[in-house]
Amino acid sequence: SSIENTEKGAYAVIDCESPELILIGTGSEVSLCWDAAKAMSGKKVRVVSMPCWELFRAQPASYKDALLPKGVPKLSVEAAVTMGWGEWADAFVGINVFGASAPGGTCMDKFGFNVPNVVACAEKCMKGEKGVLSDGSQGKH
């Protein structure tokens, strides 16, 4: 990451020509996206860090289209509600529930913020599934 990249609102942290899938994270989720991309051996996966929608929205269309090309499946991964991600992604991993209490790592795992769940959702996204693919409800007791 650099100041210049961050000022663009979004940038590739793992890049490749002609990606088959783009994983988008906002903060701590970027490392999870990175690990999921590495676990998807044989697939061309771009990982994008998107710390600021507003700054990204202000970029030239050429930059936005090059980073998030149309026709490439995109999966957002954010430990928050999935609302709003439809502007940038086709499918979403998020938390649309509340009320769980446990140590942070335990909650994140139960809410689906782990490599196996992100990879499973990524594979569904690549097959054309859209919308909320994981909403944290699997962790609600």
C-alpha positions as CSV (number, residue, x, y, z in Angstrom):
1,S,0.0,0.0,0.0
2,S,1.1,3.6,-0.6
3,I,-0.4,7.0,0.0
4,E,-0.9,7.3,-3.8
5,N,-2.8,4.1,-4.0
6,T,-4.9,4.8,-0.9
7,E,-5.8,8.2,-2.3
8,K,-7.4,6.4,-5.3
9,G,-9.8,4.7,-2.9
10,A,-9.1,1.2,-4.4
11,Y,-6.1,-0.6,-5.8
12,A,-4.8,-4.1,-6.6
13,V,-2.8,-5.8,-4.0
14,I,-2.6,-9.0,-6.1
15,D,-2.8,-8.3,-9.8
16,C,-2.9,-10.5,-12.8
17,E,-3.8,-10.2,-16.5
18,S,-7.3,-11.2,-17.4
19,P,-8.5,-12.2,-13.9
20,E,-11.2,-14.9,-13.6
21,L,-12.4,-13.4,-10.3
22,I,-11.9,-10.2,-8.3
23,L,-12.0,-10.3,-4.5
24,I,-12.5,-6.9,-2.8
25,G,-11.8,-6.2,0.8
26,T,-11.8,-3.0,2.8
27,G,-9.4,-3.3,5.7
28,S,-8.5,-6.4,7.7
29,E,-10.5,-8.4,5.2
30,V,-7.8,-7.8,2.5
31,S,-5.5,-10.3,4.1
32,L,-8.4,-12.9,4.2
33,C,-9.0,-12.1,0.5
34,W,-5.2,-12.6,-0.1
35,D,-5.2,-16.0,1.6
36,A,-8.4,-17.1,-0.2
37,A,-6.9,-16.1,-3.6
38,K,-3.7,-18.1,-2.8
39,A,-5.9,-21.1,-1.8
40,M,-7.6,-21.0,-5.2
41,S,-4.6,-22.4,-7.0
42,G,-4.9,-22.5,-10.7
43,K,-7.4,-19.6,-10.8
44,K,-6.5,-16.1,-11.9
45,V,-7.7,-14.0,-8.9
46,R,-7.1,-10.2,-8.5
47,V,-7.3,-8.9,-4.9
48,V,-8.4,-5.3,-4.5
49,S,-8.1,-3.2,-1.4
50,M,-11.0,-0.7,-1.4
51,P,-10.5,1.5,1.7
52,C,-12.8,4.3,0.5
53,W,-15.8,4.1,-1.9
54,E,-16.0,7.9,-2.2
55,L,-12.4,8.3,-3.4
56,F,-12.8,5.4,-5.8
57,R,-16.0,6.8,-7.2
58,A,-14.1,10.1,-8.0
59,Q,-11.5,8.3,-10.1
60,P,-11.6,8.4,-13.9
61,A,-13.8,5.8,-15.5
62,S,-10.7,4.4,-17.2
63,Y,-9.1,3.6,-13.8
64,K,-12.2,2.1,-12.4
65,D,-12.9,0.0,-15.5
66,A,-9.3,-1.3,-15.5
67,L,-9.3,-2.2,-11.9
68,L,-12.8,-3.7,-11.8
69,P,-13.5,-4.7,-15.5
70,K,-17.0,-5.4,-16.5
71,G,-17.7,-9.1,-17.1
72,V,-15.4,-10.3,-14.4
73,P,-17.2,-11.8,-11.4
74,K,-16.5,-9.7,-8.2
75,L,-17.0,-10.7,-4.6
76,S,-16.8,-8.2,-1.7
77,V,-15.7,-9.4,1.7
78,E,-16.4,-7.0,4.5
79,A,-17.1,-7.6,8.2
80,A,-20.1,-5.3,8.1
81,V,-23.5,-5.2,6.3
82,T,-23.6,-6.1,2.7
83,M,-25.8,-3.1,1.8
84,G,-24.2,-0.8,-0.8
85,W,-21.7,-3.3,-2.2
86,G,-23.9,-3.8,-5.3
87,E,-22.2,-0.7,-6.8
88,W,-18.9,-2.6,-7.0
89,A,-19.4,-6.3,-6.6
90,D,-21.8,-9.0,-7.9
91,A,-21.8,-11.1,-4.8
92,F,-21.1,-10.4,-1.1
93,V,-19.7,-11.9,2.1
94,G,-20.7,-9.8,5.1
95,I,-22.6,-9.7,8.4
96,N,-26.3,-8.9,8.2
97,V,-27.1,-10.1,11.7
98,F,-26.3,-8.9,15.2
99,G,-26.3,-10.1,18.7
100,A,-23.3,-12.6,18.9
101,S,-20.8,-12.3,21.7
102,A,-17.4,-14.1,21.8
103,P,-13.8,-13.3,21.3
104,G,-13.2,-11.5,18.0
105,G,-11.5,-14.3,16.2
106,T,-14.2,-16.7,17.2
107,C,-17.0,-14.4,16.0
108,M,-15.2,-13.8,12.7
109,D,-14.8,-17.5,12.1
110,K,-18.4,-18.3,13.0
111,F,-19.7,-15.4,10.8
112,G,-17.8,-17.0,7.9
113,F,-14.7,-14.8,7.7
114,N,-12.4,-17.7,7.0
115,V,-10.6,-19.0,4.0
116,P,-12.8,-22.1,3.3
117,N,-16.0,-20.0,3.3
118,V,-14.6,-17.2,1.2
119,V,-13.3,-19.7,-1.3
120,A,-16.7,-21.5,-1.4
121,C,-18.4,-18.2,-2.0
122,A,-15.8,-17.2,-4.6
123,E,-16.5,-20.4,-6.5
124,K,-20.2,-19.7,-6.4
125,C,-19.6,-16.2,-7.7
126,M,-17.5,-17.5,-10.5
127,K,-20.4,-19.8,-11.5
128,G,-22.7,-16.8,-11.8
129,E,-24.3,-16.7,-8.3
130,K,-25.1,-13.1,-7.3
131,G,-26.2,-11.3,-4.1
132,V,-25.5,-12.2,-0.5
133,L,-23.7,-15.5,-0.5
134,S,-22.7,-15.4,3.2
135,D,-24.4,-13.1,5.7
136,G,-23.1,-14.2,9.0
137,S,-26.3,-16.0,9.9
138,Q,-24.4,-19.3,10.1
139,G,-22.8,-17.9,13.3
140,K,-25.9,-16.7,15.0
141,H,-27.1,-18.9,17.9
